[in-house]
Amino acid sequence: MGTESLLFAVAAVFLAAAVFMGYRFIRSPVWKQRQLQKAARMAAAGRVKEMIDYLEKNRNRKKVTCPLTNALVFYFIRSGETGKAEKIVEQAMQAGDTSGTALAQLAYIAQQQGHNETAEDYYRQAMQRDSELEGTMKVNLAGLFISMDKKLDEAEKLLEEALEMREGAGKSGVYLNLAMLHMKRKEYSRARASAVTSAELLPDTTITRMGKAQAFGLAARCSVKLNDGAEAKRLASKALKVLDDQPGTDKLKQELTAIIAEKQESDR
């Protein structure tokens, strides 16, 4: 996988996590926030099985809207175990969960399985079911269109609307999607500006550090496309500094290091 495709992929992963998990995290009761933080620390330390066991033990199995259930579903989706994620959502819906969150998770699952039309339908249903999810679903529906390289005008409209519905760090995922949209259109200057804005909106915390670095990395790749080697090196260096010793980031670090090395080679 090339540098651009890798950064595109990791940026998309960050988007799903930061936009969706961040939304539910902010609105969770304090004690649930602490449980999510504990689970996040386990994941960051590579203690995945322990994290899964912890979430299973403490979650409400009847509600996908339970932050811990939602986090577990999200993990299985991102790890490619969509069957396990789907089973959790279906069990909750059979128990009476008719929430927009359940529909949103079905959309994520369908998208990961490559059923894009089904995913689009679930995203739209989720927006209609729960107005509080509207901004998040607009971002993810736009992300779906961007990944498919279709309906880009609608994607841009959705993202512009989502920006009006978000504040502060909540805008980060929207700007990251805008960056990817502009990259699809080969508008690299606009893509870089959006990616940098996305990175700068995020605080430097354990949970957000990966996403912040990925956004800087995407901006660095845009600079390569603009033949701006000095800026590419600067942004890639910022991304590496943010990553520090974050586990599970070897591939991204290699890509960022390659960008820096390319600039150093051209300077000789």
Secondary structure as UniProt FT lines:
FT   HELIX           3..15
FT   HELIX           16..21
FT   HELIX           22..26
FT   HELIX           30..44
FT   TURN            45..46
FT   HELIX           48..58
FT   TURN            61..62
FT   TURN            64..65
FT   HELIX           67..78
FT   TURN            79..80
FT   HELIX           82..94
FT   TURN            95..96
FT   HELIX           100..112
FT   TURN            113..114
FT   HELIX           116..129
FT   HELIX           131..133
FT   HELIX           134..148
FT   HELIX           152..165
FT   HELIX           168..171
FT   HELIX           172..184
FT   TURN            185..186
FT   HELIX           188..201
FT   TURN            206..208
FT   HELIX           209..225
FT   TURN            226..227
FT   HELIX           229..243
FT   TURN            244..245
FT   TURN            247..248
FT   HELIX           250..266
//
